[in-house]
Each structure stands twice: as structure tokens, then as C-alpha cells.
Amino acid sequence: MSVCAATGGERGAEGPRVAVMQPYFLPSLVYFHLVAAADVFVFFDDVQFVTKRWTHRNRIVVNGAEHAFTVPLAGRSQSKRLTEIRVHPDEYPRWRDKFLATCAQAYAGAPRADEVLPGLAEVLAEEDVTIAALAERSVRWAASHMGLAPGFLRSSELDYDREAGRAGKIVSLCEAIGARDYVNAAGGRALYDDADFAPSGIALRFIEPEPLPAPYGAASVLHAMMHLLPTALADLAGRYRIAAKEAA
């Protein structure tokens, strides 16, 4: 997708608000604060895989307790990019079928299960796929379900400085899109400073989320989707404010 297509045509004088985040598989509802806040949401899919991140794992709720799940991957390595790591060709189909069965059983009495389970099956259907693509698909599906519609882009398809440092990569991505400001999760306050973005005329902003009802803030968004109407999900995703770094 082109930048113009993602932003709805030629950008205005001020440019879009941009968020950049690695694609996580069925992430928590907190992830969707950024999706809701952004005019353009960039899946940072050409970064290195990190085992301990939420790229391929999360939790649902089974019998009132958190239940962890992990997508099986082939040849996973922290020396590879997310776009280079595929789901395991033998283990993934078995895992997918078991995961769908677990979800069907765990959420059999949930009010939205009949609506959500077929969509989940579609997300998981393709077997020859990278974890970047699978995670992105899960985010797009959940966002669409709750009516969130930023322009979605992939960093792997953008022309930016891949040799820059951590902040430099983000600045370069924002410049490629013509960003007005860059919004990050609250945890990014320790990683970025206004001085990194100011020379490019980009304002640095952070999400300050309201606490979400348990367990919606900790478990995968899938748990909330099983129980809440899309309008209620969108309301929870929109419970945040955007602040400058010095406002913390």
C-alpha cells in the first residue's frame, strides 16, 4: 500500500499522526490504544525477532484462569527479521486446530463467541505464512471488528533509513510518511526524546491510557471480543489521552 493510499490521498499541510509498532499476534486491548490514536499505523515488521516479546504469544482466559498460548515457529532466531520467520509447517496446523477447539470450549457461553470464532478461524487459516503476516492479520481483524480504521502500512515496504539507530529509524519512517507527530506507548518514554524528532519538525507524543477492567487489559483482545459488543471494545480502546513527554 502506498503512503497516499494509507492516509486517504495527499496529506494535508500538517500531516498525519503516526504510530509505529511491531505486529503482535492477538495482542491485548492496550495495543489498540495506539491503533485508535493513529491516522497511520505502521507495522514495524522488518525488525529482528525477540523471543520474549508478544509477537507470537499471549493469553486467553480458561475456566477463570489465564491460559498462555504460543504460535509454533520454524527456525526462529533473534538474528532473523519478523518477515523471515514462518510458522512451523508441521506443528502449526495441529496447534491451530487445538487452539480453535480450546477457544470454542473456553468461550462456549460467551455472548459474542458465535460471531468471533468464525473470524478467528479465517485469521488462522493460511498455513504458509510468516509470523509478521499472521500477527498483522490478527491486529487488522480485531481493529476492523471494533471499527478502528487508520491507514495501515508495513515498514518493510517503506523507504527509510534501516541503518539508523533506534530513534533514527522511527524518525526516518515518520519522514517517509510526512508525519505531523509520532505517538508511542507510555513505555516508550525512556526510549525517545523530543530532541530526536524536533529537527524534522515532528512532535513526540505518548499514550496515557486509563486502567482497563480486569482481565481486558492483560489477556489477549480475543477475550474481550468474546464478551463485549464492538462499540464497547472501541470505547475501551479510546480510553486514553495523548501527552507530551514532559507531562509525565
Rosetta blueprint (number, residue, H / E / L):
1 M L
2 S L
3 V H
4 C H
5 A H
6 A H
7 T L
8 G L
9 G L
10 E L
11 R L
12 G L
13 A L
14 E L
15 G L
16 P L
17 R E
18 V E
19 A E
20 V E
21 M E
22 Q L
23 P L
24 Y L
25 F L
26 L L
27 P L
28 S E
29 L L
30 V L
31 Y H
32 F H
33 H H
34 L H
35 V H
36 A H
37 A H
38 A L
39 D L
40 V E
41 F E
42 V E
43 F E
44 F L
45 D L
46 D L
47 V L
48 Q E
49 F L
50 V L
51 T L
52 K L
53 R L
54 W L
55 T L
56 H L
57 R E
58 N E
59 R E
60 I E
61 V E
62 V E
63 N L
64 G L
65 A E
66 E E
67 H E
68 A E
69 F E
70 T E
71 V L
72 P L
73 L E
74 A E
75 G L
76 R L
77 S L
78 Q L
79 S L
80 K L
81 R E
82 L H
83 T H
84 E H
85 I L
86 R E
87 V E
88 H L
89 P L
90 D L
91 E H
92 Y H
93 P H
94 R H
95 W H
96 R H
97 D H
98 K H
99 F H
100 L H
101 A H
102 T H
103 C H
104 A H
105 Q H
106 A H
107 Y L
108 A L
109 G L
110 A L
111 P L
112 R L
113 A H
114 D H
115 E H
116 V H
117 L H
118 P H
119 G H
120 L H
121 A H
122 E H
123 V H
124 L H
125 A L
126 E L
127 E L
128 D L
129 V L
130 T E
131 I H
132 A H
133 A H
134 L H
135 A H
136 E H
137 R H
138 S H
139 V H
140 R H
141 W H
142 A H
143 A H
144 S H
145 H H
146 M L
147 G L
148 L L
149 A L
150 P L
151 G E
152 F E
153 L E
154 R E
155 S H
156 S H
157 E H
158 L L
159 D L
160 Y L
161 D L
162 R L
163 E L
164 A L
165 G L
166 R H
167 A H
168 G H
169 K H
170 I H
171 V H
172 S H
173 L H
174 C H
175 E H
176 A H
177 I H
178 G L
179 A L
180 R L
181 D E
182 Y E
183 V E
184 N E
185 A L
186 A H
187 G H
188 G H
189 R H
190 A H
191 L L
192 Y L
193 D L
194 D H
195 A H
196 D H
197 F H
198 A H
199 P H
200 S H
201 G L
202 I L
203 A E
204 L E
205 R E
206 F E
207 I E
208 E E
209 P E
210 E L
211 P L
212 L L
213 P L
214 A L
215 P L
216 Y L
217 G L
218 A L
219 A L
220 S E
221 V H
222 L H
223 H H
224 A H
225 M H
226 M H
227 H H
228 L L
229 L L
230 P H
231 T H
232 A H
233 L H
234 A H
235 D H
236 L H
237 A H
238 G L
239 R L
240 Y E
241 R E
242 I E
243 A E
244 A L
245 K H
246 E H
247 A H
248 A L
